[in-house]
Amino acid sequence: MIDLHTHTLLSDGVLLPVELMQRAKAKGYQALAITDHCDYSNMELVIGSLKRFCSSLPKDPGIGLIFGVELTHPYPGQIGDMVKAARKLGAEIIVVHGETLVEPVPEGTNQAAIEAGADILAHPGLIKPELVELAAGKNVRLEITTRKGHCYTNGWVAAQAKKFGAKLVLDTDSHLPEDLTRREDAEKIAQGAGLNRAEIEKMRKNSWELFRQALSRRKRSR
């Protein structure tokens, strides 16, 4: 399992970063991204804390780890500058909290996130087809999620991504220990969204591609 969207107690999760890592490893995870909720109020604190945490780990922690942010509920006009600010502070992956059906996300967030070149647009709800096409052109991944509520539109997202050639990733959006999902269970949710085995494997490769790009940026910054 590779999961590029999780949270710790640095935002609204309940686990320390190291406990999240250990629990994910026990579930059979190979790689993980910690992407705590951020806006301008806490971005420096979250990125700085996760950067220090990563630098404190042993050489081989038994699981791959990158860190970043999930830009959450900002006004769409802020997103472009927030993506730039997060990258400048050292975020290795940028997720934007998309227009899910179950939260009051400002209209226009999906478009702003794609235009800003975020790495992942999380749970984008009933995303407009023209924005899926734009995401394909901008190489922005759209998320299929195992999270309750956000997963209601997985089928729509999957169908539109297949139609326009947009890249998908499969994440848990974990906040609690029980949110972490074994690979076989996550893939059943993807199957339920209308994806076949080849498409699920391609989705997994999309996640690994992002993960390796993040590690390459880390090496170049040293």
Contacts in CASP RR format, 6 or more apart in sequence:
PFRMAT RR
TARGET T0000
AUTHOR 0000-0000-0000
METHOD contacts of the structure
MODEL  1
MIDLHTHTLLSDGVLLPVELMQRAKAKGYQALAITDHCDYSNMELVIGSL
KRFCSSLPKDPGIGLIFGVELTHPYPGQIGDMVKAARKLGAEIIVVHGET
LVEPVPEGTNQAAIEAGADILAHPGLIKPELVELAAGKNVRLEITTRKGH
CYTNGWVAAQAKKFGAKLVLDTDSHLPEDLTRREDAEKIAQGAGLNRAEI
EKMRKNSWELFRQALSRRKRSR
1 24 0 8 1.000
1 27 0 8 1.000
1 28 0 8 1.000
1 29 0 8 1.000
1 30 0 8 1.000
1 181 0 8 1.000
1 182 0 8 1.000
1 183 0 8 1.000
1 186 0 8 1.000
2 29 0 8 1.000
2 30 0 8 1.000
2 31 0 8 1.000
2 32 0 8 1.000
2 204 0 8 1.000
2 207 0 8 1.000
2 208 0 8 1.000
2 211 0 8 1.000
3 24 0 8 1.000
3 29 0 8 1.000
3 31 0 8 1.000
3 32 0 8 1.000
3 33 0 8 1.000
3 170 0 8 1.000
3 171 0 8 1.000
3 172 0 8 1.000
3 174 0 8 1.000
3 180 0 8 1.000
3 181 0 8 1.000
3 207 0 8 1.000
4 32 0 8 1.000
4 33 0 8 1.000
4 35 0 8 1.000
4 66 0 8 1.000
4 93 0 8 1.000
4 95 0 8 1.000
4 119 0 8 1.000
4 120 0 8 1.000
4 169 0 8 1.000
4 171 0 8 1.000
4 207 0 8 1.000
4 210 0 8 1.000
4 211 0 8 1.000
5 33 0 8 1.000
5 35 0 8 1.000
5 70 0 8 1.000
5 95 0 8 1.000
5 120 0 8 1.000
5 122 0 8 1.000
5 143 0 8 1.000
5 145 0 8 1.000
5 171 0 8 1.000
5 172 0 8 1.000
5 173 0 8 1.000
5 174 0 8 1.000
6 20 0 8 1.000
6 24 0 8 1.000
6 32 0 8 1.000
6 33 0 8 1.000
6 34 0 8 1.000
6 35 0 8 1.000
6 171 0 8 1.000
6 172 0 8 1.000
6 173 0 8 1.000
6 174 0 8 1.000
6 180 0 8 1.000
7 13 0 8 1.000
7 34 0 8 1.000
7 35 0 8 1.000
7 36 0 8 1.000
7 37 0 8 1.000
7 70 0 8 1.000
7 173 0 8 1.000
7 174 0 8 1.000
7 175 0 8 1.000
8 15 0 8 1.000
8 16 0 8 1.000
8 17 0 8 1.000
8 20 0 8 1.000
8 34 0 8 1.000
8 36 0 8 1.000
9 15 0 8 1.000
9 16 0 8 1.000
10 17 0 8 1.000
10 34 0 8 1.000
10 36 0 8 1.000
10 45 0 8 1.000
10 46 0 8 1.000
10 49 0 8 1.000
10 50 0 8 1.000
11 36 0 8 1.000
11 37 0 8 1.000
11 38 0 8 1.000
11 42 0 8 1.000
11 46 0 8 1.000
11 70 0 8 1.000
12 37 0 8 1.000
12 175 0 8 1.000
13 36 0 8 1.000
13 175 0 8 1.000
13 176 0 8 1.000
14 175 0 8 1.000
14 176 0 8 1.000
14 177 0 8 1.000
15 23 0 8 1.000
15 176 0 8 1.000
15 177 0 8 1.000
17 34 0 8 1.000
17 50 0 8 1.000
17 53 0 8 1.000
18 53 0 8 1.000
20 32 0 8 1.000
20 34 0 8 1.000
20 174 0 8 1.000
21 32 0 8 1.000
21 61 0 8 1.000
21 63 0 8 1.000
21 65 0 8 1.000
23 177 0 8 1.000
23 180 0 8 1.000
24 32 0 8 1.000
24 63 0 8 1.000
24 180 0 8 1.000
25 61 0 8 1.000
25 62 0 8 1.000
25 63 0 8 1.000
27 180 0 8 1.000
27 181 0 8 1.000
27 182 0 8 1.000
28 182 0 8 1.000
28 183 0 8 1.000
29 63 0 8 1.000
29 180 0 8 1.000
30 63 0 8 1.000
30 64 0 8 1.000
31 63 0 8 1.000
31 64 0 8 1.000
31 65 0 8 1.000
31 66 0 8 1.000
31 207 0 8 1.000
31 208 0 8 1.000
31 211 0 8 1.000
32 63 0 8 1.000
32 64 0 8 1.000
32 65 0 8 1.000
32 66 0 8 1.000
33 65 0 8 1.000
33 66 0 8 1.000
33 67 0 8 1.000
33 68 0 8 1.000
33 92 0 8 1.000
33 93 0 8 1.000
33 211 0 8 1.000
33 214 0 8 1.000
34 50 0 8 1.000
34 65 0 8 1.000
34 66 0 8 1.000
34 67 0 8 1.000
34 68 0 8 1.000
35 67 0 8 1.000
35 68 0 8 1.000
35 69 0 8 1.000
35 70 0 8 1.000
35 93 0 8 1.000
35 95 0 8 1.000
36 46 0 8 1.000
36 50 0 8 1.000
36 68 0 8 1.000
36 69 0 8 1.000
36 70 0 8 1.000
37 69 0 8 1.000
37 70 0 8 1.000
37 72 0 8 1.000
37 97 0 8 1.000
38 46 0 8 1.000
38 47 0 8 1.000
38 69 0 8 1.000
38 70 0 8 1.000
38 71 0 8 1.000
38 72 0 8 1.000
38 82 0 8 1.000
38 86 0 8 1.000
39 71 0 8 1.000
39 72 0 8 1.000
39 73 0 8 1.000
39 74 0 8 1.000
39 78 0 8 1.000
39 82 0 8 1.000
40 78 0 8 1.000
40 82 0 8 1.000
40 85 0 8 1.000
43 69 0 8 1.000
43 82 0 8 1.000
43 85 0 8 1.000
43 86 0 8 1.000
43 89 0 8 1.000
44 89 0 8 1.000
46 68 0 8 1.000
46 69 0 8 1.000
47 67 0 8 1.000
47 68 0 8 1.000
47 69 0 8 1.000
47 86 0 8 1.000
47 89 0 8 1.000
47 90 0 8 1.000
47 91 0 8 1.000
48 89 0 8 1.000
50 67 0 8 1.000
50 68 0 8 1.000
51 67 0 8 1.000
51 90 0 8 1.000
53 67 0 8 1.000
54 65 0 8 1.000
54 66 0 8 1.000
54 67 0 8 1.000
57 65 0 8 1.000
64 211 0 8 1.000
66 92 0 8 1.000
66 93 0 8 1.000
66 211 0 8 1.000
66 214 0 8 1.000
66 215 0 8 1.000
66 218 0 8 1.000
67 91 0 8 1.000
67 92 0 8 1.000
67 93 0 8 1.000
68 86 0 8 1.000
68 90 0 8 1.000
68 91 0 8 1.000
68 92 0 8 1.000
68 93 0 8 1.000
68 94 0 8 1.000
68 95 0 8 1.000
69 86 0 8 1.000
69 91 0 8 1.000
69 94 0 8 1.000
69 95 0 8 1.000
70 95 0 8 1.000
70 96 0 8 1.000
70 97 0 8 1.000
70 122 0 8 1.000
71 79 0 8 1.000
71 82 0 8 1.000
71 83 0 8 1.000
71 86 0 8 1.000
71 94 0 8 1.000
71 95 0 8 1.000
71 96 0 8 1.000
71 97 0 8 1.000
71 113 0 8 1.000
71 118 0 8 1.000
72 97 0 8 1.000
73 97 0 8 1.000
73 103 0 8 1.000
73 104 0 8 1.000
73 105 0 8 1.000
73 106 0 8 1.000
74 82 0 8 1.000
74 106 0 8 1.000
74 109 0 8 1.000
75 106 0 8 1.000
76 106 0 8 1.000
76 107 0 8 1.000
76 108 0 8 1.000
76 109 0 8 1.000
76 111 0 8 1.000
76 112 0 8 1.000
77 112 0 8 1.000
79 96 0 8 1.000
79 109 0 8 1.000
79 112 0 8 1.000
79 113 0 8 1.000
79 116 0 8 1.000
79 118 0 8 1.000
80 112 0 8 1.000
80 115 0 8 1.000
80 116 0 8 1.000
82 116 0 8 1.000
83 94 0 8 1.000
83 96 0 8 1.000
83 113 0 8 1.000
83 116 0 8 1.000
83 117 0 8 1.000
83 118 0 8 1.000
84 116 0 8 1.000
86 94 0 8 1.000
87 94 0 8 1.000
90 221 0 8 1.000
92 214 0 8 1.000
92 215 0 8 1.000
92 217 0 8 1.000
92 218 0 8 1.000
93 119 0 8 1.000
93 120 0 8 1.000
93 210 0 8 1.000
93 214 0 8 1.000
94 117 0 8 1.000
94 118 0 8 1.000
94 119 0 8 1.000
94 120 0 8 1.000
95 118 0 8 1.000
95 119 0 8 1.000
95 120 0 8 1.000
95 121 0 8 1.000
95 122 0 8 1.000
95 143 0 8 1.000
96 109 0 8 1.000
96 112 0 8 1.000
96 113 0 8 1.000
96 116 0 8 1.000
96 118 0 8 1.000
96 120 0 8 1.000
96 121 0 8 1.000
96 122 0 8 1.000
97 103 0 8 1.000
97 105 0 8 1.000
97 109 0 8 1.000
97 122 0 8 1.000
97 123 0 8 1.000
98 105 0 8 1.000
98 109 0 8 1.000
98 110 0 8 1.000
98 113 0 8 1.000
98 121 0 8 1.000
98 122 0 8 1.000
98 123 0 8 1.000
98 124 0 8 1.000
98 125 0 8 1.000
99 105 0 8 1.000
99 107 0 8 1.000
99 108 0 8 1.000
99 109 0 8 1.000
99 110 0 8 1.000
99 124 0 8 1.000
99 125 0 8 1.000
99 126 0 8 1.000
99 127 0 8 1.000
100 123 0 8 1.000
100 124 0 8 1.000
100 125 0 8 1.000
100 149 0 8 1.000
100 150 0 8 1.000
100 153 0 8 1.000
101 125 0 8 1.000
101 126 0 8 1.000
101 149 0 8 1.000
101 152 0 8 1.000
101 153 0 8 1.000
102 149 0 8 1.000
102 150 0 8 1.000
102 152 0 8 1.000
110 121 0 8 1.000
110 124 0 8 1.000
110 125 0 8 1.000
110 127 0 8 1.000
110 128 0 8 1.000
110 131 0 8 1.000
111 131 0 8 1.000
111 134 0 8 1.000
113 121 0 8 1.000
113 140 0 8 1.000
114 121 0 8 1.000
114 131 0 8 1.000
114 134 0 8 1.000
114 135 0 8 1.000
114 138 0 8 1.000
114 140 0 8 1.000
115 134 0 8 1.000
115 138 0 8 1.000
117 138 0 8 1.000
117 139 0 8 1.000
117 140 0 8 1.000
118 140 0 8 1.000
119 140 0 8 1.000
119 141 0 8 1.000
119 210 0 8 1.000
120 140 0 8 1.000
120 141 0 8 1.000
120 142 0 8 1.000
120 143 0 8 1.000
120 169 0 8 1.000
120 171 0 8 1.000
120 210 0 8 1.000
121 127 0 8 1.000
121 135 0 8 1.000
121 140 0 8 1.000
121 141 0 8 1.000
121 142 0 8 1.000
121 143 0 8 1.000
122 143 0 8 1.000
122 145 0 8 1.000
122 150 0 8 1.000
122 171 0 8 1.000
122 173 0 8 1.000
123 143 0 8 1.000
123 145 0 8 1.000
123 147 0 8 1.000
123 150 0 8 1.000
123 151 0 8 1.000
123 153 0 8 1.000
123 173 0 8 1.000
124 131 0 8 1.000
124 142 0 8 1.000
124 143 0 8 1.000
124 153 0 8 1.000
124 157 0 8 1.000
125 150 0 8 1.000
125 152 0 8 1.000
125 153 0 8 1.000
125 156 0 8 1.000
125 157 0 8 1.000
126 153 0 8 1.000
126 156 0 8 1.000
127 142 0 8 1.000
127 153 0 8 1.000
127 156 0 8 1.000
127 157 0 8 1.000
127 160 0 8 1.000
129 160 0 8 1.000
129 163 0 8 1.000
129 164 0 8 1.000
132 142 0 8 1.000
132 157 0 8 1.000
132 160 0 8 1.000
132 161 0 8 1.000
132 163 0 8 1.000
132 164 0 8 1.000
132 166 0 8 1.000
133 164 0 8 1.000
133 166 0 8 1.000
135 141 0 8 1.000
135 142 0 8 1.000
135 164 0 8 1.000
135 166 0 8 1.000
135 167 0 8 1.000
136 161 0 8 1.000
136 164 0 8 1.000
136 165 0 8 1.000
136 166 0 8 1.000
136 167 0 8 1.000
139 167 0 8 1.000
140 166 0 8 1.000
140 167 0 8 1.000
141 166 0 8 1.000
141 167 0 8 1.000
141 168 0 8 1.000
141 169 0 8 1.000
141 206 0 8 1.000
141 207 0 8 1.000
141 210 0 8 1.000
142 157 0 8 1.000
142 161 0 8 1.000
142 166 0 8 1.000
142 167 0 8 1.000
142 168 0 8 1.000
142 169 0 8 1.000
143 157 0 8 1.000
143 168 0 8 1.000
143 169 0 8 1.000
143 170 0 8 1.000
143 171 0 8 1.000
144 151 0 8 1.000
144 154 0 8 1.000
144 157 0 8 1.000
144 158 0 8 1.000
144 168 0 8 1.000
144 169 0 8 1.000
144 170 0 8 1.000
144 171 0 8 1.000
144 189 0 8 1.000
144 190 0 8 1.000
144 193 0 8 1.000
144 195 0 8 1.000
144 203 0 8 1.000
145 151 0 8 1.000
145 154 0 8 1.000
145 170 0 8 1.000
145 171 0 8 1.000
145 172 0 8 1.000
145 173 0 8 1.000
146 170 0 8 1.000
146 171 0 8 1.000
146 172 0 8 1.000
146 173 0 8 1.000
146 179 0 8 1.000
146 181 0 8 1.000
146 185 0 8 1.000
146 186 0 8 1.000
146 189 0 8 1.000
147 172 0 8 1.000
147 173 0 8 1.000
147 174 0 8 1.000
147 179 0 8 1.000
150 173 0 8 1.000
151 189 0 8 1.000
154 189 0 8 1.000
154 190 0 8 1.000
154 192 0 8 1.000
154 193 0 8 1.000
155 192 0 8 1.000
155 193 0 8 1.000
155 194 0 8 1.000
157 168 0 8 1.000
157 193 0 8 1.000
158 168 0 8 1.000
158 190 0 8 1.000
158 193 0 8 1.000
158 194 0 8 1.000
158 195 0 8 1.000
158 199 0 8 1.000
159 194 0 8 1.000
160 166 0 8 1.000
161 167 0 8 1.000
161 168 0 8 1.000
162 199 0 8 1.000
167 203 0 8 1.000
167 206 0 8 1.000
168 195 0 8 1.000
168 199 0 8 1.000
168 202 0 8 1.000
168 203 0 8 1.000
168 206 0 8 1.000
169 203 0 8 1.000
169 206 0 8 1.000
169 207 0 8 1.000
169 210 0 8 1.000
170 186 0 8 1.000
170 187 0 8 1.000
170 189 0 8 1.000
170 190 0 8 1.000
170 200 0 8 1.000
170 203 0 8 1.000
170 204 0 8 1.000
170 207 0 8 1.000
171 207 0 8 1.000
172 179 0 8 1.000
172 180 0 8 1.000
172 181 0 8 1.000
172 186 0 8 1.000
173 179 0 8 1.000
174 180 0 8 1.000
174 181 0 8 1.000
181 189 0 8 1.000
187 200 0 8 1.000
190 199 0 8 1.000
190 200 0 8 1.000
190 203 0 8 1.000
191 200 0 8 1.000
195 203 0 8 1.000
END
